[in-house]
């Protein structure tokens, strides 16, 4: 007697495609879709995409943005930006033998308590000596620290994406020497201001 085969269900048919949207300050632009069998499995997932693909500006192809899904608005996955990074090819194209390249990296705290790592990237119009390089690094860090301490993490990322922060720093650093380029080579959220649920519960109990 033949034994009937049990029907197998393709797990992909049980999944639903959820649209992923950029933050409100990017007009909630559509950045892609992700499959999951429930919204809970989507939260925390990260998506990296070229800024040009989000804004439609071809000149922003060299900027890559990482979005992290933080929750849902209806069936749409909402996100926060956790990293903005300039492609190595863009940096390579801007480096010249007759110029001086200056890199740095440090962690700063935003006004909302979020810790971010910023990696400034500078190219001078002419070659400079080591003492001026040191002055540029110190001044850039001082100016960025002051700026970041007064703004929320979302606002700082927005200012980087619109090139507002880069323009402010370029004008400020002219006091040391003229720059050909000032760029935030990378800006990354390394610790949010939100405390884990367990910590909040303990704090409330102690109070």
Beta strands, then each sheet from edge to edge (+ up, - down):
strand 1: 16-21
strand 2: 30-36
strand 3: 46-50
strand 4: 63-73
strand 5: 76-86
strand 6: 101-103
strand 7: 106-109
strand 8: 115-124
strand 9: 179-191
sheet 1: 2+ 1- 5- 4+ 3-
sheet 2: 2+ 1- 5- 9+ 8- 6+
sheet 3: 2+ 1- 5- 9+ 8- 7+
end
